[in-house]
Amino acid sequence: MGGCVGRELGDTQGSSRNGGRTRKRGGRNEPLKKDRPKWKSDYPMTEGQLRSKRDEFWDTAPAFDGRKEIWDALKAAAVAAEGNDLALAQAIVDGASITLPHGSLSECYDELGNQYQLPAYCLAPPLNLITEHGEDDDATATDGPETPAATTAAATPPKNEFPLKVRLSSGRDLRLSASMADPIGRLKRQLQAQEGIDPAHQRWFFSGKLLTDKTRLQDTKMQKDFVIQVIVSPPPVISN
């Protein structure tokens, strides 16, 4: 698992380890690149296992040398970059005065010269990721015991509705009518009806976790006054 090598600019050991001081503060700083690391897990990994692995890293990363606010910024930038919002990710990096010598979040430095390293699994899913399909999550037979509840929820109006606050990657805050039993897939469709955003271009996150279409609000342990982040990725540009 990657961590932070907390070396100041005057630390010759840290400098030699990274090819000299030219890669630290005042050195090369490349814009964030679109390319993501390609890697393969030792075993086929589900989306839930990937989330757990990432949670473990982000929960323990601030315990390494380095500044918590930088770790928080890197986490937000990684989420935005994975959602194909490079402009937002770059803005987060620039706002935190983070230097990218290679244009990648895998190796970066803060303004004090401390090094931060993000593992590949925090930047991209593995090539052998097992996708959790959930296009029709309200009536999916593979849900097992949850299927009757999902069918009931689809057939009757949801109870105990409340205004769910979502924050788009553009910075806009919106309110959706939701209940704790609602799956994310249904809320994506509600956001589409309200704002015209295709569900395929929506990535929902809460507390740093990517929420799948099957995830229900009650599964996130969130409170009704919490905010869910929605990264909106632009549709691909087709050149003539």
C-alpha positions in Angstrom: 0.0 0.0 0.0 1.3 3.4 -0.9 2.1 6.0 1.6 3.7 9.3 2.1 7.4 9.7 2.4 7.6 12.8 4.6 10.9 14.3 3.5 11.6 18.0 3.6 13.5 19.6 0.8 16.7 19.7 2.8 16.6 15.9 3.4 19.3 14.5 1.1 18.1 11.0 1.6 14.6 11.8 0.4 16.0 13.8 -2.5 18.3 11.1 -3.7 15.5 8.6 -3.5 13.5 10.6 -6.0 16.2 11.7 -8.4 17.2 15.0 -6.8 15.4 18.1 -5.7 14.3 19.1 -9.2 11.2 16.9 -8.7 10.2 18.7 -5.5 9.0 22.2 -4.8 10.2 24.5 -7.6 10.8 21.6 -10.0 8.8 20.2 -12.8 5.1 20.3 -12.5 3.0 18.7 -15.3 -0.7 19.0 -15.8 -2.8 16.0 -14.7 -2.9 13.5 -17.5 -6.0 11.6 -18.6 -4.1 8.3 -18.7 -4.9 5.9 -15.8 -2.7 3.1 -14.5 -3.5 -0.3 -15.8 -3.1 -3.1 -13.3 -4.5 -6.5 -12.5 -5.4 -7.8 -9.0 -4.0 -11.0 -7.7 -7.6 -12.3 -7.7 -10.8 -11.2 -9.5 -12.0 -8.3 -7.4 -15.6 -7.1 -7.0 -16.6 -3.4 -6.8 -17.3 -3.9 -3.1 -13.8 -5.3 -2.5 -12.2 -2.5 -4.4 -14.1 0.1 -2.3 -13.0 -1.7 0.9 -9.4 -1.7 -0.2 -9.5 2.0 -1.0 -11.3 2.8 2.3 -8.5 1.1 4.1 -5.9 3.2 2.3 -7.6 6.5 2.8 -8.4 5.7 6.5 -4.7 5.0 7.2 -2.9 7.4 4.8 -3.1 10.4 7.2 -1.2 8.3 9.8 1.9 8.5 7.6 4.0 11.6 7.4 2.3 14.4 5.5 -0.5 16.7 6.0 -4.1 15.6 6.4 -5.5 18.4 4.2 -3.2 17.3 1.4 -4.4 13.7 1.7 -8.0 15.0 1.6 -7.3 17.0 -1.5 -5.7 14.0 -3.2 -8.7 11.8 -2.3 -11.1 14.4 -3.9 -8.8 14.7 -6.9 -8.6 11.0 -7.4 -12.4 10.7 -7.3 -12.9 13.5 -9.8 -10.2 12.1 -12.1 -11.8 8.7 -12.1 -15.1 10.3 -13.0 -13.4 11.8 -16.0 -13.6 15.3 -14.6 -10.0 16.3 -15.1 -10.8 20.0 -14.9 -12.1 19.6 -11.3 -9.3 17.3 -10.4 -6.7 19.8 -11.7 -8.4 22.6 -9.8 -8.3 20.6 -6.6 -4.6 19.9 -7.1 -3.8 23.5 -7.9 -5.8 24.8 -5.0 -3.8 22.7 -2.6 -0.5 23.7 -4.2 0.3 20.1 -5.1 3.1 19.4 -7.7 2.8 16.6 -10.2 6.3 15.9 -11.7 4.9 13.3 -14.1 1.3 14.5 -14.4 0.0 11.7 -12.3 -1.4 11.4 -8.8 0.7 8.3 -8.2 3.6 10.6 -7.2 3.2 14.1 -6.0 4.5 16.7 -3.6 3.1 19.4 -1.4 4.5 22.9 -1.2 6.9 21.9 1.7 8.4 19.2 -0.5 6.8 16.2 1.2 6.2 13.3 -1.1 2.8 11.5 -1.4 2.3 8.3 -3.3 -1.1 6.9 -4.3 -1.4 3.2 -5.2 -2.9 2.2 -8.5 -6.0 0.8 -7.0 -7.0 4.3 -5.7 -6.7 5.7 -9.2 -8.3 3.0 -11.4 -10.2 -0.3 -11.1 -8.3 -3.5 -11.9 -8.5 -5.1 -15.3 -10.1 -8.1 -13.8 -12.8 -6.2 -11.9 -16.1 -8.1 -11.5 -18.8 -5.6 -12.4 -21.9 -5.5 -10.2 -24.7 -5.0 -12.8 -27.7 -3.0 -11.6 -29.5 -1.4 -14.5 -32.9 -2.8 -13.4 -32.1 -2.9 -9.7 -35.7 -2.6 -8.5 -36.6 -6.1 -9.8 -33.3 -8.0 -10.1 -33.6 -11.7 -9.3 -30.0 -11.9 -8.1 -30.9 -9.7 -5.2 -32.1 -12.8 -3.3 -34.0 -11.8 -0.1 -34.0 -8.1 -1.2 -36.0 -8.8 -4.4 -39.5 -8.8 -2.7 -38.7 -5.6 -1.0 -37.4 -4.0 -4.2 -40.6 -5.2 -6.0 -42.8 -3.7 -3.3 -40.9 -0.4 -3.4 -41.4 -0.2 -7.1 -45.1 -1.0 -6.9 -45.9 1.4 -4.0 -44.8 5.0 -3.3 -41.7 5.2 -1.0 -42.5 6.0 2.6 -40.8 8.5 4.8 -39.5 10.6 2.0 -37.1 13.5 2.6 -35.2 16.0 0.5 -31.9 14.4 -0.3 -29.1 16.9 -1.0 -26.7 16.1 -3.8 -23.7 18.1 -4.9 -22.7 17.9 -8.6 -19.1 18.1 -9.6 -19.9 21.5 -11.1 -20.5 22.8 -7.6 -24.3 23.0 -7.9 -26.4 21.7 -5.0 -29.7 20.0 -5.8 -32.6 18.4 -3.8 -34.1 15.1 -4.7 -37.1 13.4 -3.1 -35.8 10.2 -1.6 -36.4 7.5 1.1 -33.8 5.5 2.8 -35.0 2.4 0.9 -34.3 3.9 -2.5 -31.5 2.4 -4.5 -29.0 4.7 -6.2 -30.2 3.5 -9.6 -33.6 5.0 -9.0 -32.2 8.3 -7.7 -30.0 8.5 -10.8 -33.1 8.3 -13.0 -34.7 10.9 -10.9 -31.7 13.2 -11.4 -32.0 12.5 -15.1 -35.6 13.5 -15.2 -34.8 16.7 -13.2 -31.6 17.8 -14.9 -31.3 15.7 -18.1 -28.1 13.9 -17.0 -27.8 10.4 -18.4 -27.3 7.9 -15.6 -24.4 6.5 -17.5 -22.6 9.8 -16.9 -23.3 9.9 -13.2 -21.0 8.5 -10.5 -22.4 8.8 -6.9 -20.0 8.9 -3.9 -20.6 9.1 -0.2 -17.8 9.3 2.3 -15.3 8.5 -0.4 -17.2 5.3 -1.5 -18.5 4.7 -5.0 -22.2 3.8 -4.7 -23.4 1.2 -7.2 -26.9 1.2 -8.6 -28.0 -1.5 -6.2 -26.8 0.3 -3.1 -29.7 1.7 -1.0 -29.4 4.9 1.0 -29.9 2.9 4.2 -26.8 0.8 3.3 -24.6 3.9 3.3 -25.4 4.7 7.0 -25.9 8.3 6.0 -28.1 10.7 7.9 -30.8 12.7 6.2 -28.9 16.0 6.4 -25.8 14.6 4.8 -24.6 15.4 1.2 -23.9 12.9 -1.6 -21.4 13.8 -4.2 -22.3 13.2 -7.8 -19.4 13.3 -10.4 -20.9 14.1 -13.8 -18.6 12.9 -16.6 -19.1 14.7 -20.0 -20.3 12.6 -23.0 -17.5 11.5 -25.3 -16.7 14.0 -28.1 -17.0 12.5 -31.5 -14.7 14.1 -34.0 -15.5 14.3 -37.7 
